[in-house]
Amino acid sequence: MKKQQPQISEDKILEASWELLGEEGLEKFSLRRLADRLGIQAPSLYWYFQSKQDLYQRLANQASKIILEEFHAEGGWKEQLAELAVTVKNVLSRYPCSTQLMMMTLPHEPDIIRFTNRLLLCVESTPLEQEQKLQVVTTLVNYVFYFVLDKYQHERNVAMIVKEHGEEALPGEGMIRLLDAMGEADAGLFRRMFSKGIYELMGTDAAFEFGLKLILLGIEQVIQEQENGVL
């Protein structure tokens, strides 16, 4: 007798995957856990995905699709890159582990390809060489990915410390005592910045915008040098 396709949709599987990733992270994610969440047998998932990697590809493709839907291209190359970078950050921040999935998967899905192509279109009007344009978008995307991933990991680390040891275990007076015990040459500047709460700015929108500004100004400088025949 021919097996019947399970009564569940691909959209429902993707939705449950995001929920599970948000609760347990990528390291604990498995098709068996996903099937339990959906109330089905694990083999039923293979009607829709050939493997866990195939599911990861589809999740990354969905994230790319949402980025494209929310991105509104206006202005010149600098405005477009800035808007796209903010859009990527906002979307990836809403979908747990999406940054890791984007970094783990190859551009073998249509919306991942469209996303990459849209990035390249932002700088197509510039006088940069083709390989330079690719380097521009790669550098920008790597910055956004790292920023979102670093913030995500920091929040998970803090949550884990609080869960296991309570809020009193978080860096605070103990860190100040450690820094005070170290010499000026080894920790002086770090101590002063930490004491003023500067490190609390890391992961904020202001920090992201400043880093983005540095990258865009660097690209602009390269373009000006290209136009002036310096390169």
N, C-alpha and C positions, 0 to 999 in steps of 0.2 A: 504494500500500500504506500502510495506517495505521501511523504511527510507534508503537513500543512504549515504554511508560514505563520509564525507566532503573531498574535493579535497585539502588536505594539508598533509604534511608529519610530522612524529614525529621529525625528524631532524630540520625542519623549526620551529616547536614549541619550541624546546630547544634553538635554536639560538635566537629567539625572546625573550625568557625568560631571557637569559643572558643580552641582550640589555636593557630590561626593568629593571632588577635588578641593572644594572650599572647606570641607569638614576634616579631611584626613591628609590632604596634600598629595603630591605626585608619588612620593615614595611608598605610600600604602595603597595606592590605587591598583585595582585588579578587576578583570572582567567578572570574576566570581563575586566580588563585593558589589559590583555594579548590578549584576543579575539579581542578587539578594535584594538590593534597593528597589528594583523594578518588580520583584515578585515573580521572576521567571527563572528557567534553568539557563545556566551559562551557555550551553551550546546554541540556544536560541539567538544569541547575539551574533552568531556567525552567519545568520541570514543577511545581516546588514553590514558587518565588518569582518574582513578576513583575518584580522589580528588586532592586538592592542595598538600596534603602531598605526594601523589603518584608521582606527578610531581617533588616535592623536592627530593624524593628518586632517581628518574631518573637523575636529574641534578647532584646529588652527585655521582651517579654511573658513569656518563660521566666524571666528574673531576677525579675520581679514575682511569678510563681507560686511560686518557691522562697522568696521573702521571706514570702509568706502561709503557706506550709507550715511554716516554722520559727518564726513568730511565735506566742507563747502569751499571749493577753490575760488579764491578771489585775489586780485593784486598780482604783483610780480613774483619772481622766483622766491625771494626772501619771505614774503608774506605767506605764500603757499606752503613753503617748507615749515614755517613756524606753526601755521594752523594744523598741518598734518601731524607734526610732532606732538602737539597738544592733544589732538584727537586720538592718536595711538596711545598715549599715556593714559588718557581717561578711560578708553575702552579696556585696555589690558588691566587697569586697576580694578575694574568691575568684575572681571572674570578670573577667578583664582587659578593660578598656574598657567595662565594663557601665555605669559612671557616665555616660560620654559618650553611650552609646546611649540611656540613660534620658532624658538632657537633649535629645537630638536628635529624639526620636520624639514623635508626638502620641498621646493616649490613645484610639487606635482599635482596641486589642486588648482582649479580655475580661479578662485578668488584670491588665493595667495599670489598667483601670477599677475592678476589684475592689480593687486596692492603694490607689488614691486614695479609694475609698469607705471602706475600713477605716481609713485615716488620719482621715477626717472623723468616723467613728463614735467614735473615741477622745475627741473633744471635744464630742460631741453633747449630753452631760449638763450641760455648762457653760452659764452664763447669757449667754454671748457672742452677739452678733448673727451671722447666717449669714455675712456677708462677713468678719467678724472670725475666725470658725472657719476659713474658707478661708485667710485670711492666716496664721493660726497654723500650719497644716499646711504651707503653702508655705514659710514661714520655716524651719521645722524641716527639711524635706526639702532645701532649698537649703543649709543648714548641713552636713548629712550628705554631700550630693553634693560640695560644695566640699572638705570635709575629706578624703574618700577620693581625689578627683581630685588634690588638692595633694600628698598622700603618694605617689600613683602616679607623678606627674610628677617629683617629687624623686628617687625611686628610679631612674627611667629616666635622669635627668640624671646621677646619680652613676655608674650603670653605664656610661654612654657616656663619661664622663670617664676612668674607670678603664681602659676598653677602649682608648681612643685615646692616653692619656698615662701610665697607671699610677697607682697609689694616691698617689704623691708629689704628683700634681697636685691632689688634693682640698684644699679650704680648710683651713688649719692655721696653720703658722708664717707663711706668706705673708700670710694674712688678718690675723694679729696685727700684722705689720709695717705693713701698710696702715693699720690702725686707729690704730696708734701715731703714724703720720705725720700723722694728721688731728687737728684741734683738738678741745678738750673740748666746745665748743658744737655741733660737727657730729657727733661720734661717741662722746662720752664714755659715755653710758648704754648704747649699743649695745655698745661695747668691753667694758665691765664684765660685761654679760650674756653676751656671746659667750665671754669668758675663763673664766667660771664654768660653761660648758657648758649654759646654760639653753636655748639654741636646739636642743639635741639632744633636748629633751623634745617638740618639735613633731612631731606625727604619732603620738604614743604614745596608748595607751588612757587614760592619766591626763589628757592634754591634751583628748582627745575628751570625756571625762566632765565636765571642768570647763566646757567650752564649752556642753555640753548642760544643765548645771546653770544656767548664766546664762540660757539661753533659757527653761527651765521656770520659773525664779523670776520672770522678766519676765512670762510668761503669767499666773502666779498673781497677780502684782501688779495686772494689768489686770482680772482677774476680781474681785478684792477691791474695786477702785475701782468696778467696775460694780455690785456688790452694795451698795456704800455710797452709790450715786447720785452718784459723783464725775464719771463720764463721761456 
